[in-house]
């Protein structure tokens, strides 16, 4: 049962870069809201605390609820945690779909809808845990690495085009400049990866689970680091199946009665970056892990599609990682023995 079942005051918060729009609703007066707009900074948070006193509300009775807005909400989350005020952070799509058919939209209306969502779903809402400083640093490093890799890929694609031009124009200065920048980006990516490894190594809990994850063939430094961040060091998901669903690699049945018999497929709602990384890991694993290689070859021989089999390998990798973390021991490859 959720720790929020006894909450009697619900505050919906619509977060933007410069301001916070709040709507307060008491359980005793459902459907009646008190709105407040403050700046998205420390002064604005102090205004919220004073506003709660004016409304004669005990902060311990409050449940703050908001959509996940990335970096815009980090300061607010930290201040709520510091004041030990309970709050829950929900994916925007989940709140939107819970509303049904709606008309009109502005920040204050959105705040009211979020407050209503918190009241209606208080039984199942979970408290949000702000990631540690090390975890946020790790996420920042991974984000920057992704940006560098995308720049490098863009330049590599551009280089091919300029090399074709060079054959006609004879202009070599541009290709040389692009090649230099690609090498600089490669060096920067390597430096970021070293910082990532050093940061993980300096944190005992992160390093422990990192070693468990990388013991699985196909899970390298980058994939393991992304898994640490996306699972909040394997605390945000109960098992590999739920993480596979989050990553968009878990297959779901698509049928209804006798008329709809669609093939089993994955959902388009996914963390596409994690999904792409796991696909890379799976393609690597089928070359270096004998068991997964045999599995892949057997399924292909049965006529299965390559992408479908790779997706199944992704699920196996995720389950292996979660298993190693749970039992706190590295993954050991078992070789099949045949008795002639």
Secondary structure, DSSP 4 states (H G I P E B T S, - for coil): --TTTT--EEEEEEE-SSEEEEEEEEGGGTT--EEEEEESSHHHHHHHHHHHHHTT--GGGEEEEEE--GGGGHHHHHHHHHTT--EEEE-HHHHHHHT-S-----HHHHHHHHHHHHHHTTTT-----PPPHHHHHHHHHHHHHHHHHHHHHHHHHHHHHHHHHHHHH---HHHHHHHHHHHHHHHHHHHHHHHHHHHHHHSHHHHHHHHHHHTSTT--HHHHHHHHHHTTTTTS-SSHHHHHHHHT-S-EEEEETTTEEEEEE--S-S-HHHHHHHHHHHHHHHHH-HHHHHHHHHHHHTT--HHHHHHHHHHHHHHHHHHHHHHTS-----PPP---
